[in-house]
């Protein structure tokens, strides 16, 4: 009798082990994370080896590639170092954290996260321009232009004080940071909310539902104040497109009525 009881206990033990093994196999097949996902497969994930602050360009020494089990790898994680080198973090990335592609932007490409592309010490200003160059898509982000300004100044003449226009070369060789274009077709305009934010095109061109067009410049603060004052004082601005490698600075003379008289020897005595 005692021997028979031991046999029953042994059989029950074997059955318990078999049931446990069957349960484990079923769970790991339906939910790999239950068993650690130990399938032998791994997925490469780029991970930070040090803290990477917001707006900092990512260097090769900032990251390594680690192998993750597929169920543990974030779906948007970068898989190779080439995908992240030279990119800029749009949020703080901490040591040991996977680098997610939506967190990264290319510094020289302007997006709606415009502040991330502003150079150190500069501010971005939008300059509304009715320029034929812009309207015909002949100016692109990255081009260098001169800013021409026509302002009205009080001039003392023999007949008294006169408010006369004078055209000056206000700024030279400024890089076009981005462009806002009235790029939506009439059918799209009818369907688009006028208060909707501009949509981003390729390479820093934005399409706006409004009829206005503007160039965005990254300027020194003093130059930004200059542009703002010209506009607020009722002046007019236009641009002249430069050759790509032209970094020259020109000495110019303001063009006004007297300049035209002198240059073309216009006889004003009639």
C-alpha positions as CSV (number, residue, x, y, z in Angstrom):
1,X,0.0,0.0,0.0
2,X,2.8,2.4,0.9
3,X,4.5,1.6,-2.4
4,X,1.3,2.3,-4.3
5,X,1.0,5.7,-2.6
6,X,4.5,6.7,-3.6
7,X,3.7,5.8,-7.2
8,X,0.6,8.0,-7.1
9,X,2.6,10.9,-5.7
10,X,5.3,10.5,-8.3
11,X,2.8,10.3,-11.1
12,X,1.1,13.5,-9.8
13,X,4.5,15.3,-9.7
14,X,5.2,14.3,-13.3
15,X,1.8,15.4,-14.4
16,X,2.3,18.8,-12.7
17,X,5.6,19.3,-14.4
18,X,4.0,18.4,-17.8
19,X,1.1,20.8,-17.2
20,X,3.5,23.6,-16.3
21,X,5.6,23.1,-19.4
22,X,2.5,23.0,-21.6
23,X,1.2,26.3,-20.0
24,X,4.6,28.0,-20.4
25,X,4.9,26.9,-24.1
26,X,1.3,28.2,-24.8
27,X,2.0,31.5,-23.1
28,X,5.3,32.2,-24.9
29,X,3.8,31.4,-28.2
30,X,0.9,33.8,-27.8
31,X,2.9,36.4,-25.8
32,X,6.7,36.4,-26.5
33,X,7.3,38.9,-23.8
34,X,6.1,36.4,-21.2
35,X,9.2,34.3,-21.8
36,X,11.6,37.2,-22.5
37,X,11.1,36.8,-26.2
38,X,14.1,34.5,-26.4
39,X,13.7,33.6,-30.0
40,X,17.3,34.2,-30.9
41,X,16.3,37.2,-33.1
42,X,17.5,40.7,-32.3
43,X,17.0,44.2,-33.8
44,X,19.7,47.0,-33.9
45,X,18.8,50.2,-32.0
46,X,20.8,53.4,-31.7
47,X,21.3,54.3,-28.1
48,X,22.8,57.5,-26.5
49,X,26.0,56.9,-24.6
50,X,25.8,60.3,-23.0
51,X,23.2,63.0,-22.5
52,X,22.4,64.9,-25.8
53,X,20.8,68.3,-25.1
54,X,18.1,69.9,-27.1
55,X,19.3,71.5,-30.4
56,X,22.7,69.8,-30.2
57,X,24.1,68.2,-33.3
58,X,24.6,64.5,-32.8
59,X,28.2,63.2,-33.1
60,X,29.5,59.7,-33.8
61,X,30.9,59.4,-30.2
62,X,27.5,60.3,-28.8
63,X,25.8,57.0,-29.8
64,X,26.3,53.2,-30.1
65,X,24.2,50.5,-31.7
66,X,22.8,47.9,-29.3
67,X,20.9,44.7,-30.1
68,X,17.3,44.6,-28.7
69,X,14.9,41.7,-28.7
70,X,12.3,42.7,-31.3
71,X,9.4,43.2,-28.8
72,X,11.6,45.5,-26.7
73,X,12.8,47.8,-29.6
74,X,10.8,51.0,-30.0
75,X,9.2,51.0,-33.5
76,X,10.5,54.5,-34.4
77,X,14.0,53.9,-33.2
78,X,17.0,54.6,-35.5
79,X,18.6,51.3,-36.6
80,X,22.0,52.6,-37.8
81,X,24.4,55.4,-36.8
82,X,24.2,56.9,-40.3
83,X,20.6,57.8,-39.6
84,X,21.4,60.1,-36.7
85,X,24.9,61.6,-37.3
86,X,24.6,65.3,-38.0
87,X,21.0,65.4,-37.0
88,X,19.7,67.7,-34.2
89,X,17.7,66.6,-31.2
90,X,14.3,68.3,-30.8
91,X,14.2,67.3,-27.1
92,X,16.7,66.2,-24.5
93,X,18.0,62.7,-25.0
94,X,19.5,61.0,-22.0
95,X,22.2,58.4,-21.6
96,X,21.0,54.9,-22.4
97,X,17.9,56.2,-24.2
98,X,17.1,54.9,-27.7
99,X,17.1,57.6,-30.4
100,X,13.7,58.0,-32.1
101,X,13.7,59.3,-35.6
102,X,10.7,61.7,-35.0
103,X,12.9,63.4,-32.3
104,X,15.6,64.3,-34.9
105,X,15.7,67.0,-37.6
106,X,18.3,68.0,-40.1
107,X,19.7,71.4,-39.0
108,X,19.9,73.0,-42.4
109,X,16.3,72.0,-43.3
110,X,13.7,74.4,-41.9
111,X,10.5,72.8,-40.5
112,X,7.5,74.2,-38.6
113,X,9.7,73.7,-35.6
114,X,11.4,76.9,-36.8
115,X,13.2,77.9,-33.6
116,X,15.4,74.7,-33.9
117,X,17.0,76.1,-37.1
118,X,17.7,79.6,-35.9
119,X,21.5,80.2,-35.7
120,X,23.1,81.3,-32.4
121,X,22.8,85.0,-31.9
122,X,20.3,85.6,-34.6
123,X,16.5,86.1,-34.8
124,X,14.2,85.2,-37.6
125,X,12.0,87.9,-39.0
126,X,9.3,87.5,-41.7
127,X,9.6,90.2,-44.4
128,X,6.5,90.6,-46.6
129,X,7.6,91.2,-50.2
130,X,5.7,91.6,-53.4
131,X,8.7,90.3,-55.3
132,X,8.4,88.9,-58.8
133,X,11.4,86.7,-58.0
134,X,9.4,85.1,-55.2
135,X,6.1,84.9,-57.0
136,X,7.8,83.0,-59.9
137,X,9.7,80.6,-57.5
138,X,13.0,82.0,-58.6
139,X,14.4,82.4,-55.1
140,X,15.0,79.3,-52.9
141,X,15.9,78.9,-49.2
142,X,19.7,79.1,-48.9
143,X,20.0,81.7,-51.7
144,X,21.8,84.9,-50.8
145,X,20.1,88.2,-51.6
146,X,20.6,92.0,-51.1
147,X,17.7,93.8,-49.4
148,X,16.8,97.1,-51.2
149,X,14.7,99.7,-49.3
150,X,12.9,102.8,-50.5
151,X,12.3,105.2,-47.6
152,X,10.8,108.7,-47.4
153,X,12.9,111.4,-45.8
154,X,12.4,115.1,-45.2
155,X,14.7,117.1,-47.5
156,X,15.4,120.9,-47.2
157,X,15.0,122.5,-50.6
158,X,14.9,126.1,-51.8
159,X,11.1,125.8,-51.9
160,X,11.0,124.4,-48.3
161,X,10.8,121.0,-46.7
162,X,9.9,118.2,-49.0
163,X,9.2,114.5,-48.2
164,X,11.2,112.6,-50.9
165,X,11.8,108.9,-51.6
166,X,15.4,107.6,-51.3
167,X,16.4,104.1,-52.3
168,X,19.3,102.4,-50.3
169,X,21.0,99.1,-50.2
170,X,19.8,98.2,-46.7
171,X,21.4,94.8,-46.1
172,X,23.8,92.7,-48.2
173,X,24.4,89.0,-48.7
174,X,21.6,87.8,-46.4
175,X,20.7,84.2,-46.6
176,X,17.1,83.2,-47.3
177,X,16.1,81.2,-44.3
178,X,12.7,80.1,-45.5
179,X,9.9,81.3,-47.8
180,X,6.2,81.6,-47.2
181,X,4.2,81.3,-50.5
182,X,0.6,81.6,-51.3
183,X,0.9,78.1,-52.9
184,X,-2.5,76.6,-52.5
185,X,-4.7,76.3,-55.5
186,X,-8.1,77.9,-55.7
187,X,-9.9,74.6,-55.0
188,X,-7.7,74.0,-52.0
189,X,-8.2,77.5,-50.8
190,X,-12.0,77.0,-50.7
191,X,-11.5,74.0,-48.5
192,X,-8.8,75.4,-46.2
193,X,-9.4,77.3,-43.0
194,X,-7.9,80.8,-43.4
195,X,-6.5,80.5,-39.9
196,X,-4.8,77.2,-40.6
197,X,-1.0,77.1,-40.1
198,X,1.2,77.1,-43.2
199,X,2.2,73.7,-44.4
200,X,5.8,72.8,-45.0
201,X,7.1,72.0,-48.5
202,X,10.5,70.7,-49.4
203,X,13.7,72.5,-48.3
204,X,12.2,75.3,-46.2
205,X,9.3,76.5,-48.4
206,X,5.9,77.0,-46.7
207,X,2.5,77.1,-48.4
208,X,0.0,79.5,-46.8
209,X,-3.7,79.8,-47.3
210,X,-3.4,83.6,-47.4
211,X,-2.5,85.6,-50.4
212,X,0.6,87.0,-48.9
213,X,4.2,86.0,-49.6
214,X,7.2,86.6,-47.3
215,X,10.8,85.8,-46.9
216,X,12.2,84.7,-43.6
217,X,15.6,86.0,-42.7
218,X,17.8,85.1,-39.8
219,X,19.3,88.5,-38.9
220,X,21.3,90.2,-36.2
221,X,19.0,91.9,-33.8
222,X,20.0,95.4,-34.9
223,X,19.4,94.5,-38.5
224,X,16.0,93.1,-37.6
225,X,15.1,96.4,-35.9
226,X,16.2,98.2,-39.1
227,X,13.9,96.1,-41.3
228,X,11.0,96.5,-38.9
229,X,11.4,100.3,-38.8
230,X,11.5,100.6,-42.6
231,X,8.3,98.7,-42.8
232,X,6.6,100.6,-39.9
233,X,7.6,103.9,-41.4
234,X,5.9,103.1,-44.7
235,X,9.0,102.2,-46.7
236,X,9.1,99.5,-49.4
237,X,11.4,96.5,-49.5
238,X,12.6,94.4,-52.4
239,X,15.4,91.9,-53.0
240,X,18.1,91.4,-55.5
241,X,19.4,87.8,-56.0
242,X,23.2,87.2,-55.8
243,X,25.4,84.5,-57.4
244,X,25.9,81.6,-55.1
245,X,29.6,82.3,-54.4
246,X,29.3,86.1,-54.3
247,X,30.3,87.3,-50.8
248,X,31.3,90.8,-51.8
249,X,30.2,94.0,-50.1
250,X,29.4,97.0,-52.2
251,X,29.8,100.7,-51.4
252,X,26.7,102.4,-52.8
253,X,25.2,105.8,-52.9
254,X,21.5,106.3,-52.0
255,X,19.4,106.9,-55.1
256,X,17.1,109.9,-54.9
257,X,15.9,112.7,-57.2
258,X,19.1,114.6,-57.0
259,X,21.2,111.5,-57.8
260,X,19.2,110.9,-61.0
261,X,19.6,114.6,-62.0
262,X,23.3,114.4,-61.5
263,X,23.9,111.0,-63.0
264,X,21.9,111.6,-66.2
265,X,22.5,115.4,-66.3
266,X,18.9,116.2,-66.4
267,X,18.1,119.8,-67.1
268,X,15.7,120.9,-64.4
269,X,15.4,124.5,-65.7
270,X,12.5,124.6,-68.1
